[in-house]
Every structure is written in C-alpha cells, then in structure tokens.
C-alpha cells in the first residue's frame, strides 16, 4: 500500500475495472490502410506517446513532472486494496481527514513548502497512508528516508533543551527581535520590552534550536507559553503576554517534560515531576 509503484499506477488515473487484455490491432493489409496513413515515429513522439499523453513517471527527463494524486485517485487505490468501506475499511470522512492532514504538512502542521492542496505528492501520500493505516490499527514501516531524519532531529532538539533551557544570553538575543542578534534601540536597558519575550519570539527561538516543529507544534507551544505566564507556574509578574527569564526557563522545562528529555542539574532531573501534560 505504501510502495511507490502502486502510488504511480493510481496517480496516473488507473481504473481498477479496466481490462488488462492487450488490444489486438488489425494489420495494414486487413484494415486497408495505406502506408501514408500510418504516423511515423517522429510524429507520434511530438504527440507525447500513445494518445498524446506524456509519460509522467519518467523522472529526471526534461519537461516531465513526477505524478501527483488527487483524492478520487486515492479513493480508487483504497477500494482496489479493499481498504475503503465495509466493516473493516475507512470511510469517506476518515479519508478526507487524512488527506487534509497530509496536505497541511502531516503531524507538524508545516505547510509552507507545498502550496498545492488539491493533489498529493509522493511524500504527502506516504503521510496520508500512514494516517489511514493508524485508523485501521495497522502499523506500517516509517516513510522512506524518514526514520533516520527523525532520529537525527530528535538528537538535535533533545540536546538543545538540555543545553539552553536556562540560557540567558540566548533568551535576551531573541527578546531583541525574532532571531536577530541583540542590538539597536531594543537593546537599551531602559527598554523593559527588550528584556521579555513574546510568543512570536518564543517560536523563533524554538525554530532556531530545532525544537519546533520537531518536539512541539504551534498549538503545544501556545499552551506552554500560556502555562508559563499563568499563576500556576508559581512565577508572579504583571505581564501575561510576555515571558521573563524565569518564565522562559519554566517553558523550556515544560518542553523537556513533554518530550521526556531529562534535564540534569547537580545529579537530579529537574524536569520531574511532570508539570505539563
């Protein structure tokens, strides 16, 4: 179900009811056609092959695009594999939900890279099929090439949480403006705003460290940001829309707890007990 050959077959508009029998063509003598009536290879090539349709599966050739799959083709594939309808298959609502999540960037919600919301490319198809498989209680191998990438990303953001959870210098750098080095008017000590971090700057810091979207999506970051700014965090201040340093440290520890990343200080894991669920 998650093989590229099957994806390509249905992305090209495969009809599961189509006859597989080879078409028998009469000879020129039987049909009475003249040699001049038969298209030469060069003429057929101009039309792009049989029926004037270009081969979309041949990647790497100039002017040839990789196939993409629309939702009707996905439905055909699922029906062909007996995974749609009936007591054991997915329904239309579940397919549309999986389609939307795959087109919105999967679990991470990062849809900046692909603006085509009407078709699935190969990577999006793999995400979609894994979501559908999960709904059916089937565990598929990780999408091609994704397992090692995720592990590498996890190592990066895990180390970032351990190293930078209380990094005042990094905190002040992003307080000075999303990702820009501290300096200019906002670096004036008299400017209180330059000593606190808003949600946009918090997201920028998390992106810079690889924490977002790998360790937490935007919804989870917003929840942690509110938690750190609330009275429940045990840190009192008069600004519920900005993080001061202590609240930033609380938020980073909450991210560590969310992802079960130990933060060891003086031989003790201070990311326990879990304060964020």
N, C-alpha and C positions, 0 to 999 in steps of 0.2 A: 504493500500500500504506500510505502514511503520511498519507493525506488524512482529514480529519475526517468527510466524508460516508460513506466506507467504514466507518470506526470506528462511527459512529452506526447504520448499517444493520445491522451484525453485533452490536453491543451490545444491539440490540433483539430479538435472537433470530432473525435471518434464517436461513431454511433454504435452502441452495443448490439443493435439489431441488424446491423449491416451484414450482408452476405460476405463470407470470406472466399467465395469461389472466384477463381480467376475468370476474367471476361474473355470469351472466345471471339476473336475478330476474324471476319472472312478475308480471304486473300484478295489481292487486287483483281485477279482474273475472275474470281467468283462475284465480286461486287461490281465489276465493270468499270472500275475507276481507272483513270489514266495516270500515268506517272507524273504528269504535271500537276495533278490534283493533290498529290501527297506532299505534305510540308517537309521541307528539308530540315536537317538537324539545326542549322543556324537559325531558321525561322522559329522553330519550337523553342530554342534557347531564349530568343527575345521575349517570348511569352512567359518565361519563367518556369518551364517544365510543363507537365501534364495539366490540362485545364487552366493554364495560365496562372497557376498558384506557385509562388516562390517557396522553396524549401526553408522552413523556419527552424529546422532542427540542426542545421549545419552551422555551428558556432565558429566564429573566427573568420568567416568569409565576409568580404566587404559588402555592406548593404543588407546583410542577413541578420535579423534580430532573433534573440532567444524567444521561445514561445512563452506566452502568458496564459493563465487560465481564468476564465470568467466563472461566475457562480453556477451557471447552468452546466458547464463542463465538469465542475466539481461534483454536482449532483449526479451526473451521469456516471462518473467514476465510482461514487459511493454505491449507487444502485447496482452497477456491474459487479462490485465486490460484495454485494449482499450486506451492506453496512447502513443502508438507509431504509427507514420504515419498518413496520412489523414490531414484534415484542422485543427484539434484540438490537434493532438498529437505532440510529439517531433520527430525530425529527427535524422538520424544516427550521424551527426556531433555534435549535442547537447548532445547526449548520450555519445559520446566519450569524449567530453569536461568535462562533469560531472564526468565521470569515472576517468579521469586524475586528476582532482582537488581533488576528494575524496582519490585517491591513493597517492597524494602528500601531504596529511595532511590537506585537507579542506582549509578553508579561511586563516589559519595561515601559511600554507606552511611548516609545521614542519614534515618532512618525515623521521626523524631519527629512529623512533620507529618501523617502518614496512618496511622491505626490499622486500616484495612480491608485485610486481607491476602488476602481472597477475591475481590476484584474490582480491575480496573484502571480508574482514571480516565483522562481524555484525556492528561494529561501523562505518566503512568506508561506508557500504551500506546505513546506515541512513543519512550520509552526502551527498552521491550521490543522494538519493531520494529527499532530501530537495532542492538540487540544481535543479533537474529536475522539482520539483513542482513549484519552483520560476519561472522557464522559462514558465510554463503553467499558471502562475498567481494564483496558489493555495497556500494558507498559511497552513502549517502543524504545529502541536504542536512541540515543541522542541524535539530533540532526547532524548531517555530515559536517565535520570540521568544527562543531560547536563545543564538544566536550573539553578539549584541551584549552580552547579560548576561555571558557568559563572558569576553569581551574586557575589559569594564569591571572585572570581578572580578580578572582577571589583572593589570591595571594597578595595582590597589589592593594586592594582596599582593606583587607584584614590588617596588613602591616601599617597602612595609613592610620587606621583607627587606634592601633596600639601606640604609634609614634606621636601622632598630632592631636590626640584628644584634649590636651591641655596647652597646646602651643599658642602662647600669647602673641608671639610675633606674627604667625600666620593669621591669627584672628584679626589683628589690627590691620594687616595688609588688605584683607577683604572688606574690613569696615571702611577702608578708604575708597572703596568702589570696586564692584564685582570684578575680581581678577586683576586689577591694576595695582601696581606697586604703590605703597603709601607715599604720599607726596602732594604738594599743592595746597589749596585752601582747606581741603577737608582734613589735612594732617595737623591743623592748628590745634594745640592742646586746649585752647579755649572753646573749640567747637565740640560740644558734647556728642553730636551726631557721629563724629569721626571715631568715637570710642565704643559704638554699639553697632550691631549687625542686623539688617532687616532680612526678610525672607528671601528676597532676590539674591542678596549677597551670600546668604547661607547656602542656597542651591548652587551658586557659582563655586563656592569653596568645595562643596561635595563633589561637583563635577570635576574640579581640578585634581582632587585626590582619587578619583575613580570610584567614589562611594555611590554616586548617582550616575546612571540608574542601576548599577550592579548590585549594591547592597540594599537600596531602598528606592522606591519610585516616588513621584512627586506627592502623591496622597499620603504616603507614610512620612515623608519629610515634613509635610504641613502639620500632621498630627503631633510629631515630635516637637516641632517648633512651638506649637500651642502649649504642649505639656511643659516645656522648659520655661515658658513665660507665665504659666499659671501659678497660683499659690501652692498647688500640690507639690511643686518642685522643692519647696522649702526655701526658695530664694526670693526675697522681697525687693521689688523696685516699683517705680511709678510708671513704667512704660511697657505695656502689654504687646507692643508691636515691634520691639527691638530686643535683641539679645545682648546682655552684657557678658563679660568674660565668664563669670561663674555659670550663667545660664547656657552659654555655648558649651562649656565642659559637661554640663548635665546632658545636653542634647547629644553630644558625641558619645557619652557613655550609654545613653539610651539606644543609639545606633549599634553600639557594640553588643548590648544585651539582646537587641532584636535579632542579631545575626550570630549570637552565641560565640562572640570573639572575646576571649579573656584579656583583661587589661590588668597586668600585674604591677603592683606598687608595694614595695617592701615585703615581697613574698606573698602578698594577698591579692586575690582577684577582686578589684573594687567594682567590677561590673556585675556584682551579685549583692543582694538578691535582685531578681529581675524587677525592674521598675516600669518597664514598658511592655505591653502585650499587643 
